[in-house]
Amino acid sequence: MRKSSLKRATAETEVFVEVNLDGTGEHKIDTGIGFFDHMLELFSKHSNIDLTVKVKGDTHIDYHHTVEDTAIVLGQCILGALGDKKGINRYGFFLLPMDETLIECAMDLSGRTYFNYDVAYFTDKAGEFDVELVEEFFRAFSDNLKANIHIVKRFGKNTHHIAEAVFKAVARSLRMAVSVVGEGIPSTKGVI
């Protein structure tokens, strides 16, 4: 089983994450931010990654540190669970429709970080959650997973739908990328 867990404590947050890449999407999420919990729950479900996330953050200031630090630990945890990456598909792609919204995600678990986020919102918040934090989350996630991730909104007007579709599209792309499809390293270099 490809599993990993990690704790990270700073003056701003205490984050614990545990993943099982070969899971069924079971999850236990508590970040102290309702909308963010919802996003991580559906991320787990649509990636088929069993996910435990427990966070104590300085949410009395705002949600930025909690969201970014969770992404840092989640990216590092998944990278750890991937080990030497032997046999993985490496690439993942998904085009996710959600009502009026259509989000595209493509990723490469190449060991090289690049992040592109071409997603515009029509409002600044989904409930009390600043939707600009979705980009911050996936930038930190990409950096710490050492992945190349492109996220593009093709259509969408409803802020909640757009944010949710982004998380689902990334989850489905990740599900494809981490899936085991062979035995060797998926690169002519012999290492990724």
BALOBA-1460 file (C-alpha; in Angstrom, 3 decimals):
// residues 192
<rec num="1" residu="m" x="0.000" y="0.000" z="0.000"/>
<rec num="2" residu="r" x="1.264" y="3.461" z="-0.914"/>
<rec num="3" residu="k" x="0.726" y="5.372" z="2.309"/>
<rec num="4" residu="s" x="2.265" y="8.378" z="4.004"/>
<rec num="5" residu="s" x="1.613" y="10.685" z="6.937"/>
<rec num="6" residu="l" x="3.171" y="13.976" z="7.906"/>
<rec num="7" residu="k" x="2.910" y="16.609" z="10.641"/>
<rec num="8" residu="r" x="3.936" y="20.242" z="10.276"/>
<rec num="9" residu="a" x="3.828" y="22.842" z="13.034"/>
<rec num="10" residu="t" x="4.523" y="26.556" z="12.666"/>
<rec num="11" residu="a" x="3.607" y="29.644" z="14.664"/>
<rec num="12" residu="e" x="0.526" y="29.913" z="12.405"/>
<rec num="13" residu="t" x="-0.728" y="26.344" z="11.965"/>
<rec num="14" residu="e" x="-0.533" y="22.744" z="13.103"/>
<rec num="15" residu="v" x="-1.255" y="20.371" z="10.225"/>
<rec num="16" residu="f" x="-1.535" y="16.571" z="10.166"/>
<rec num="17" residu="v" x="-2.174" y="14.729" z="6.896"/>
<rec num="18" residu="e" x="-2.368" y="11.004" z="6.191"/>
<rec num="19" residu="v" x="-2.913" y="9.519" z="2.727"/>
<rec num="20" residu="n" x="-3.448" y="6.114" z="1.178"/>
<rec num="21" residu="l" x="-3.110" y="6.338" z="-2.608"/>
<rec num="22" residu="d" x="-4.689" y="2.900" z="-3.016"/>
<rec num="23" residu="g" x="-7.807" y="3.726" z="-1.062"/>
<rec num="24" residu="t" x="-11.468" y="4.214" z="-1.866"/>
<rec num="25" residu="g" x="-11.912" y="7.889" z="-1.060"/>
<rec num="26" residu="e" x="-12.606" y="7.517" z="2.657"/>
<rec num="27" residu="h" x="-11.935" y="10.752" z="4.509"/>
<rec num="28" residu="k" x="-11.768" y="12.439" z="7.898"/>
<rec num="29" residu="i" x="-11.356" y="16.179" z="7.439"/>
<rec num="30" residu="d" x="-11.285" y="18.937" z="10.057"/>
<rec num="31" residu="t" x="-9.620" y="22.221" z="9.103"/>
<rec num="32" residu="g" x="-11.935" y="24.554" z="10.985"/>
<rec num="33" residu="i" x="-13.168" y="25.962" z="7.649"/>
<rec num="34" residu="g" x="-16.457" y="24.478" z="6.461"/>
<rec num="35" residu="f" x="-16.123" y="25.219" z="2.754"/>
<rec num="36" residu="f" x="-12.506" y="24.005" z="2.702"/>
<rec num="37" residu="d" x="-13.511" y="20.783" z="4.491"/>
<rec num="38" residu="h" x="-16.132" y="20.248" z="1.775"/>
<rec num="39" residu="m" x="-13.509" y="20.757" z="-0.974"/>
<rec num="40" residu="l" x="-11.063" y="18.303" z="0.632"/>
<rec num="41" residu="e" x="-13.809" y="15.725" z="1.172"/>
<rec num="42" residu="l" x="-14.750" y="15.742" z="-2.500"/>
<rec num="43" residu="f" x="-11.047" y="15.814" z="-3.447"/>
<rec num="44" residu="s" x="-10.621" y="12.563" z="-1.498"/>
<rec num="45" residu="k" x="-13.749" y="11.005" z="-2.977"/>
<rec num="46" residu="h" x="-12.916" y="11.844" z="-6.593"/>
<rec num="47" residu="s" x="-9.222" y="10.921" z="-6.353"/>
<rec num="48" residu="n" x="-9.950" y="7.628" z="-4.528"/>
<rec num="49" residu="i" x="-7.260" y="8.681" z="-2.059"/>
<rec num="50" residu="d" x="-8.069" y="7.918" z="1.576"/>
<rec num="51" residu="l" x="-7.396" y="11.193" z="3.345"/>
<rec num="52" residu="t" x="-7.143" y="12.344" z="6.933"/>
<rec num="53" residu="v" x="-6.583" y="16.064" z="7.495"/>
<rec num="54" residu="k" x="-6.536" y="17.730" z="10.914"/>
<rec num="55" residu="v" x="-5.609" y="21.404" z="11.122"/>
<rec num="56" residu="k" x="-5.481" y="24.026" z="13.857"/>
<rec num="57" residu="g" x="-4.849" y="27.368" z="12.230"/>
<rec num="58" residu="d" x="-5.000" y="31.084" z="12.910"/>
<rec num="59" residu="t" x="-8.417" y="31.382" z="11.286"/>
<rec num="60" residu="h" x="-9.216" y="34.334" z="13.550"/>
<rec num="61" residu="i" x="-6.880" y="36.306" z="11.231"/>
<rec num="62" residu="d" x="-8.073" y="34.783" z="7.954"/>
<rec num="63" residu="y" x="-7.981" y="31.415" z="6.172"/>
<rec num="64" residu="h" x="-4.815" y="31.920" z="4.124"/>
<rec num="65" residu="h" x="-2.269" y="30.186" z="6.377"/>
<rec num="66" residu="t" x="-4.554" y="27.221" z="7.053"/>
<rec num="67" residu="v" x="-5.284" y="26.650" z="3.364"/>
<rec num="68" residu="e" x="-1.708" y="27.108" z="2.133"/>
<rec num="69" residu="d" x="-0.105" y="25.026" z="4.887"/>
<rec num="70" residu="t" x="-2.593" y="22.203" z="4.333"/>
<rec num="71" residu="a" x="-1.632" y="22.199" z="0.637"/>
<rec num="72" residu="i" x="2.074" y="22.081" z="1.509"/>
<rec num="73" residu="v" x="1.647" y="19.043" z="3.739"/>
<rec num="74" residu="l" x="-0.797" y="17.292" z="1.374"/>
<rec num="75" residu="g" x="1.588" y="17.700" z="-1.578"/>
<rec num="76" residu="q" x="4.550" y="16.420" z="0.444"/>
<rec num="77" residu="c" x="2.500" y="13.512" z="1.781"/>
<rec num="78" residu="i" x="1.356" y="12.343" z="-1.656"/>
<rec num="79" residu="l" x="4.910" y="12.720" z="-2.994"/>
<rec num="80" residu="g" x="6.150" y="10.545" z="-0.131"/>
<rec num="81" residu="a" x="3.500" y="7.902" z="-0.800"/>
<rec num="82" residu="l" x="4.549" y="7.760" z="-4.477"/>
<rec num="83" residu="g" x="8.022" y="6.567" z="-3.502"/>
<rec num="84" residu="d" x="10.196" y="6.028" z="-6.589"/>
<rec num="85" residu="k" x="7.103" y="6.369" z="-8.845"/>
<rec num="86" residu="k" x="7.701" y="2.983" z="-10.500"/>
<rec num="87" residu="g" x="4.739" y="1.876" z="-12.567"/>
<rec num="88" residu="i" x="2.626" y="5.006" z="-12.226"/>
<rec num="89" residu="n" x="0.746" y="6.462" z="-15.164"/>
<rec num="90" residu="r" x="2.511" y="9.788" z="-14.433"/>
<rec num="91" residu="y" x="0.147" y="11.898" z="-16.544"/>
<rec num="92" residu="g" x="-3.449" y="12.748" z="-15.706"/>
<rec num="93" residu="f" x="-6.124" y="14.716" z="-17.506"/>
<rec num="94" residu="f" x="-9.784" y="15.421" z="-16.837"/>
<rec num="95" residu="l" x="-12.440" y="17.703" z="-18.264"/>
<rec num="96" residu="l" x="-15.039" y="18.126" z="-15.540"/>
<rec num="97" residu="p" x="-18.568" y="19.430" z="-16.159"/>
<rec num="98" residu="m" x="-20.585" y="20.677" z="-13.201"/>
<rec num="99" residu="d" x="-23.852" y="22.333" z="-14.186"/>
<rec num="100" residu="e" x="-22.875" y="25.469" z="-16.160"/>
<rec num="101" residu="t" x="-19.189" y="25.039" z="-15.277"/>
<rec num="102" residu="l" x="-16.507" y="23.217" z="-17.252"/>
<rec num="103" residu="i" x="-12.995" y="22.903" z="-15.800"/>
<rec num="104" residu="e" x="-9.986" y="21.315" z="-17.457"/>
<rec num="105" residu="c" x="-7.001" y="19.935" z="-15.561"/>
<rec num="106" residu="a" x="-3.845" y="18.318" z="-16.900"/>
<rec num="107" residu="m" x="-0.906" y="17.192" z="-14.772"/>
<rec num="108" residu="d" x="2.478" y="15.524" z="-14.989"/>
<rec num="109" residu="l" x="4.080" y="14.031" z="-11.871"/>
<rec num="110" residu="s" x="7.455" y="14.767" z="-13.434"/>
<rec num="111" residu="g" x="9.392" y="15.950" z="-10.403"/>
<rec num="112" residu="r" x="9.455" y="19.414" z="-11.985"/>
<rec num="113" residu="t" x="7.128" y="22.108" z="-10.740"/>
<rec num="114" residu="y" x="5.104" y="24.329" z="-13.009"/>
<rec num="115" residu="f" x="1.693" y="25.757" z="-12.194"/>
<rec num="116" residu="n" x="-0.814" y="27.461" z="-14.490"/>
<rec num="117" residu="y" x="-4.170" y="28.668" z="-13.165"/>
<rec num="118" residu="d" x="-6.483" y="30.267" z="-15.699"/>
<rec num="119" residu="v" x="-9.676" y="30.499" z="-13.651"/>
<rec num="120" residu="a" x="-11.750" y="33.659" z="-13.171"/>
<rec num="121" residu="y" x="-14.553" y="34.095" z="-10.657"/>
<rec num="122" residu="f" x="-17.460" y="36.542" z="-10.705"/>
<rec num="123" residu="t" x="-17.513" y="36.997" z="-6.912"/>
<rec num="124" residu="d" x="-14.741" y="37.043" z="-4.307"/>
<rec num="125" residu="k" x="-16.241" y="34.536" z="-1.909"/>
<rec num="126" residu="a" x="-18.049" y="31.224" z="-1.661"/>
<rec num="127" residu="g" x="-19.813" y="31.686" z="1.656"/>
<rec num="128" residu="e" x="-17.090" y="33.037" z="3.944"/>
<rec num="129" residu="f" x="-14.285" y="31.481" z="1.893"/>
<rec num="130" residu="d" x="-12.082" y="33.728" z="-0.264"/>
<rec num="131" residu="v" x="-11.955" y="31.933" z="-3.618"/>
<rec num="132" residu="e" x="-8.526" y="33.417" z="-4.406"/>
<rec num="133" residu="l" x="-7.301" y="30.804" z="-1.901"/>
<rec num="134" residu="v" x="-8.147" y="28.018" z="-4.359"/>
<rec num="135" residu="e" x="-5.276" y="29.211" z="-6.548"/>
<rec num="136" residu="e" x="-2.994" y="29.540" z="-3.505"/>
<rec num="137" residu="f" x="-3.890" y="26.002" z="-2.438"/>
<rec num="138" residu="f" x="-3.072" y="24.417" z="-5.776"/>
<rec num="139" residu="r" x="0.102" y="26.478" z="-6.272"/>
<rec num="140" residu="a" x="1.463" y="25.210" z="-2.928"/>
<rec num="141" residu="f" x="0.177" y="21.706" z="-3.713"/>
<rec num="142" residu="s" x="1.940" y="21.688" z="-7.106"/>
<rec num="143" residu="d" x="5.202" y="23.001" z="-5.609"/>
<rec num="144" residu="n" x="5.286" y="20.377" z="-2.866"/>
<rec num="145" residu="l" x="4.102" y="17.485" z="-5.034"/>
<rec num="146" residu="k" x="6.782" y="18.531" z="-7.540"/>
<rec num="147" residu="a" x="4.193" y="18.381" z="-10.296"/>
<rec num="148" residu="n" x="3.305" y="20.266" z="-13.442"/>
<rec num="149" residu="i" x="-0.367" y="21.251" z="-13.137"/>
<rec num="150" residu="h" x="-2.517" y="23.269" z="-15.531"/>
<rec num="151" residu="i" x="-6.050" y="24.273" z="-14.517"/>
<rec num="152" residu="v" x="-8.261" y="26.095" z="-17.016"/>
<rec num="153" residu="k" x="-11.867" y="27.252" z="-16.745"/>
<rec num="154" residu="r" x="-13.651" y="26.810" z="-20.060"/>
<rec num="155" residu="f" x="-17.063" y="27.882" z="-18.763"/>
<rec num="156" residu="g" x="-18.615" y="28.848" z="-15.450"/>
<rec num="157" residu="k" x="-20.507" y="31.583" z="-13.635"/>
<rec num="158" residu="n" x="-21.410" y="30.225" z="-10.205"/>
<rec num="159" residu="t" x="-18.500" y="30.743" z="-7.797"/>
<rec num="160" residu="h" x="-19.243" y="27.661" z="-5.697"/>
<rec num="161" residu="h" x="-19.524" y="25.481" z="-8.811"/>
<rec num="162" residu="i" x="-16.252" y="26.818" z="-10.236"/>
<rec num="163" residu="a" x="-14.254" y="26.197" z="-7.052"/>
<rec num="164" residu="e" x="-15.796" y="22.761" z="-6.552"/>
<rec num="165" residu="a" x="-15.196" y="21.772" z="-10.174"/>
<rec num="166" residu="v" x="-11.537" y="22.807" z="-9.847"/>
<rec num="167" residu="f" x="-11.036" y="20.492" z="-6.864"/>
<rec num="168" residu="k" x="-12.864" y="17.648" z="-8.603"/>
<rec num="169" residu="a" x="-10.945" y="18.065" z="-11.879"/>
<rec num="170" residu="v" x="-7.600" y="18.037" z="-10.082"/>
<rec num="171" residu="a" x="-8.689" y="15.010" z="-8.043"/>
<rec num="172" residu="r" x="-9.727" y="13.061" z="-11.142"/>
<rec num="173" residu="s" x="-6.485" y="13.984" z="-12.925"/>
<rec num="174" residu="l" x="-4.461" y="12.915" z="-9.894"/>
<rec num="175" residu="r" x="-6.388" y="9.636" z="-9.722"/>
<rec num="176" residu="m" x="-5.244" y="8.890" z="-13.275"/>
<rec num="177" residu="a" x="-1.656" y="10.068" z="-12.737"/>
<rec num="178" residu="v" x="-0.979" y="8.001" z="-9.582"/>
<rec num="179" residu="s" x="-2.629" y="4.840" z="-10.917"/>
<rec num="180" residu="v" x="-0.290" y="1.902" z="-11.378"/>
<rec num="181" residu="v" x="-0.187" y="0.830" z="-15.026"/>
<rec num="182" residu="g" x="3.178" y="-0.946" z="-15.322"/>
<rec num="183" residu="e" x="6.400" y="-1.781" z="-13.532"/>
<rec num="184" residu="g" x="9.077" y="0.616" z="-14.725"/>
<rec num="185" residu="i" x="9.764" y="4.320" z="-14.323"/>
<rec num="186" residu="p" x="7.595" y="6.169" z="-16.882"/>
<rec num="187" residu="s" x="10.484" y="8.147" z="-18.390"/>
<rec num="188" residu="t" x="13.294" y="7.502" z="-20.869"/>
<rec num="189" residu="k" x="15.582" y="9.157" z="-18.279"/>
<rec num="190" residu="g" x="14.947" y="6.274" z="-15.881"/>
<rec num="191" residu="v" x="13.962" y="8.615" z="-13.074"/>
<rec num="192" residu="i" x="11.222" y="11.173" z="-12.403"/>
